[in-house]
Amino acid sequence: MVQHSVRGSQKTAPRGTRGDAADAMDRLWVEVNAELRRVAHRQLRLERHGHTLSTTELIHEVYLKLAAQRSVPWNDRNQFFALAAQAMRRILVDYARRHRRLRDRVRYDSLDADNSTPDGERAIRLAGSQRADELLELDAALDRLGDVEPRLAHVVECRFFAGYTEEETAAALGVTARTVTRDWVKAKAWLQRELRDPSRRT
């Protein structure tokens, strides 16, 4: 099985978030921090122009979400990457919700109402809202997929939301890369059918 490589393992966990039950997670965090940062940076490069979430902010948010899971026995790096993918999904979906709320506020305002905001920035904000809607629709469809095919949903979390390669996804989920390839094709086909159904849209 392909394992996630370890790079720059001297990175420390964000301060002010430790607790007695988080020691094991913090030790694992030091081990995988550089690799997770590389994955996050790679994923954010695919986001739209004007995306304001930085790699450092995303990694910090992932840490906070993982540190809150105090009942998890943090002793397996592959499990760590699987849960990190779920955390990235939640963070990016929350980010999309904030952009949709911004869009809903801007929609009813005159474009000339706020002269302090450059036209280009306004355009970026409005353009971002369409992707926000798409991401929220995908998230809702992914919940439905998880109800019937949990592993397929986990593959989507790893491949789409975390940007893992097939090998990285296989390591995180404890399956073969060939299984990931098959599951990824099946999941995309299922989601495409689901998202074409107007009655399913949020």
C-alpha positions as CSV (number, residue, x, y, z in Angstrom):
1,M,0.0,0.0,0.0
2,V,1.3,3.5,-0.9
3,Q,1.9,5.5,2.2
4,H,1.9,9.3,2.6
5,S,5.5,10.6,2.6
6,V,6.9,12.6,5.5
7,R,8.5,15.9,4.9
8,G,9.6,18.7,7.2
9,S,8.4,16.8,10.3
10,Q,9.6,19.5,12.7
11,K,6.4,21.6,12.2
12,T,4.5,22.1,15.5
13,A,0.8,22.2,16.1
14,P,-0.9,25.6,16.4
15,R,-0.6,27.0,19.9
16,G,-3.5,27.5,22.3
17,T,-5.4,24.4,21.1
18,R,-3.7,21.5,23.0
19,G,-5.4,19.4,25.6
20,D,-4.5,16.3,27.5
21,A,-6.5,14.1,25.2
22,A,-4.9,15.7,22.1
23,D,-1.3,14.7,22.8
24,A,-1.4,11.7,20.5
25,M,-3.0,13.8,17.7
26,D,-0.4,16.5,18.2
27,R,2.5,14.0,17.8
28,L,0.9,12.7,14.6
29,W,0.4,16.2,13.4
30,V,4.1,16.9,13.7
31,E,4.8,13.9,11.6
32,V,2.3,14.6,8.8
33,N,2.2,18.4,8.8
34,A,4.4,19.1,5.8
35,E,2.6,16.6,3.6
36,L,-0.8,17.8,4.6
37,R,0.3,21.4,3.9
38,R,1.5,20.4,0.5
39,V,-1.8,18.7,-0.3
40,A,-3.8,21.8,0.9
41,H,-1.6,24.1,-1.2
42,R,-2.1,22.0,-4.2
43,Q,-5.9,21.9,-3.7
44,L,-6.2,25.7,-3.1
45,R,-4.4,26.4,-6.4
46,L,-7.4,24.9,-8.1
47,E,-9.8,27.3,-6.5
48,R,-11.2,30.2,-8.3
49,H,-9.5,33.6,-8.7
50,G,-10.2,35.7,-5.6
51,H,-10.4,32.8,-3.2
52,T,-9.2,34.3,0.1
53,L,-8.6,31.1,2.1
54,S,-4.8,30.6,2.4
55,T,-2.9,27.3,2.9
56,T,-2.0,28.3,6.4
57,E,-5.6,29.2,7.3
58,L,-6.9,26.0,5.8
59,I,-4.3,23.9,7.7
60,H,-5.1,25.7,11.0
61,E,-8.8,25.1,10.5
62,V,-8.1,21.4,9.8
63,Y,-6.1,21.2,13.0
64,L,-8.9,22.7,15.1
65,K,-11.5,20.4,13.7
66,L,-9.3,17.3,14.2
67,A,-8.3,18.4,17.7
68,A,-12.0,18.6,18.7
69,Q,-12.4,14.9,18.0
70,R,-11.1,13.8,21.4
71,S,-12.6,10.3,21.2
72,V,-10.5,9.3,18.2
73,P,-7.5,7.1,19.0
74,W,-4.8,9.0,17.1
75,N,-2.4,6.2,16.2
76,D,-2.8,5.7,12.5
77,R,-1.5,8.2,9.9
78,N,-3.8,6.8,7.2
79,Q,-6.8,7.4,9.4
80,F,-5.5,10.9,10.1
81,F,-5.5,11.7,6.3
82,A,-9.0,10.2,5.9
83,L,-10.3,12.5,8.7
84,A,-8.4,15.4,7.4
85,A,-10.2,15.0,4.1
86,Q,-13.5,15.1,5.9
87,A,-12.4,18.3,7.7
88,M,-11.4,20.0,4.5
89,R,-14.8,19.2,3.1
90,R,-16.5,20.8,6.0
91,I,-14.2,23.9,5.9
92,L,-14.7,24.5,2.1
93,V,-18.4,24.0,2.4
94,D,-18.6,26.5,5.3
95,Y,-16.6,28.9,3.2
96,A,-19.1,28.4,0.3
97,R,-22.0,29.1,2.6
98,R,-20.4,32.4,3.7
99,H,-20.0,33.4,0.0
100,R,-23.6,32.5,-0.7
101,R,-24.8,34.7,2.2
102,L,-22.7,37.5,0.8
103,R,-24.2,37.0,-2.6
104,D,-27.7,37.1,-1.1
105,R,-26.9,40.4,0.5
106,V,-25.3,41.9,-2.6
107,R,-28.1,40.8,-4.9
108,Y,-30.5,43.4,-3.6
109,D,-28.1,46.3,-3.5
110,S,-27.2,48.7,-6.2
111,L,-23.9,48.1,-7.8
112,D,-23.2,51.8,-7.3
113,A,-24.1,51.8,-3.6
114,D,-20.6,51.1,-2.3
115,N,-18.2,53.3,-4.2
116,S,-15.3,52.2,-2.0
117,T,-15.4,48.7,-3.5
118,P,-13.5,48.4,-6.9
119,D,-15.7,47.1,-9.7
120,G,-13.3,44.2,-10.3
121,E,-13.6,43.1,-6.6
122,R,-17.4,43.2,-6.9
123,A,-17.2,41.0,-10.0
124,I,-15.0,38.5,-8.2
125,R,-17.4,38.3,-5.3
126,L,-20.4,37.8,-7.5
127,A,-18.6,35.3,-9.7
128,G,-17.6,33.3,-6.6
129,S,-21.2,32.8,-5.6
130,Q,-22.0,30.5,-8.6
131,R,-19.2,28.1,-7.5
132,A,-20.5,28.4,-4.0
133,D,-23.9,27.2,-5.1
134,E,-22.4,24.3,-7.0
135,L,-20.3,23.2,-4.1
136,L,-23.3,23.3,-1.7
137,E,-25.4,21.2,-4.1
138,L,-22.5,18.7,-4.4
139,D,-22.2,18.6,-0.6
140,A,-25.9,17.8,-0.2
141,A,-25.7,15.1,-3.0
142,L,-22.6,13.7,-1.3
143,D,-24.5,13.3,1.9
144,R,-27.1,11.3,0.0
145,L,-24.4,9.2,-1.6
146,G,-23.0,8.5,1.8
147,D,-26.3,7.1,3.0
148,V,-26.2,4.4,0.3
149,E,-22.5,4.0,-0.5
150,P,-20.3,5.3,2.3
151,R,-17.0,4.3,0.8
152,L,-17.8,6.1,-2.5
153,A,-18.6,9.2,-0.5
154,H,-15.2,8.9,1.3
155,V,-13.4,8.6,-2.0
156,V,-15.0,11.9,-3.2
157,E,-14.0,13.6,0.0
158,C,-10.4,12.5,-0.5
159,R,-10.2,13.1,-4.3
160,F,-12.3,16.2,-4.7
161,F,-12.3,18.1,-1.4
162,A,-8.8,17.2,-0.2
163,G,-7.3,16.8,-3.7
164,Y,-5.6,13.5,-2.8
165,T,-4.1,11.4,-5.6
166,E,-5.5,7.9,-6.2
167,E,-2.5,6.5,-4.2
168,E,-3.0,8.9,-1.3
169,T,-6.7,8.1,-1.2
170,A,-6.0,4.4,-1.2
171,A,-3.6,4.8,1.7
172,A,-6.1,6.9,3.6
173,L,-9.0,4.5,3.1
174,G,-7.1,1.3,3.4
175,V,-8.0,0.0,-0.1
176,T,-6.1,-0.5,-3.3
177,A,-5.5,2.2,-5.9
178,R,-7.5,0.1,-8.4
179,T,-10.5,0.1,-6.0
180,V,-10.2,3.9,-5.7
181,T,-10.2,4.2,-9.5
182,R,-13.4,2.1,-9.8
183,D,-15.1,3.9,-6.9
184,W,-14.2,7.4,-8.3
185,V,-15.8,6.5,-11.6
186,K,-18.9,5.1,-9.9
187,A,-19.2,8.1,-7.5
188,K,-18.9,10.7,-10.3
189,A,-21.5,8.9,-12.4
190,W,-23.9,8.7,-9.4
191,L,-23.4,12.4,-8.5
192,Q,-23.8,13.6,-12.0
193,R,-27.2,11.8,-12.2
194,E,-28.2,13.2,-8.9
195,L,-27.2,16.8,-9.7
196,R,-29.1,16.7,-13.0
197,D,-32.3,16.2,-11.0
198,P,-33.8,19.7,-10.3
199,S,-35.9,18.3,-7.5
200,R,-32.8,17.4,-5.6
201,R,-31.2,20.9,-5.6
202,T,-30.9,22.8,-2.3
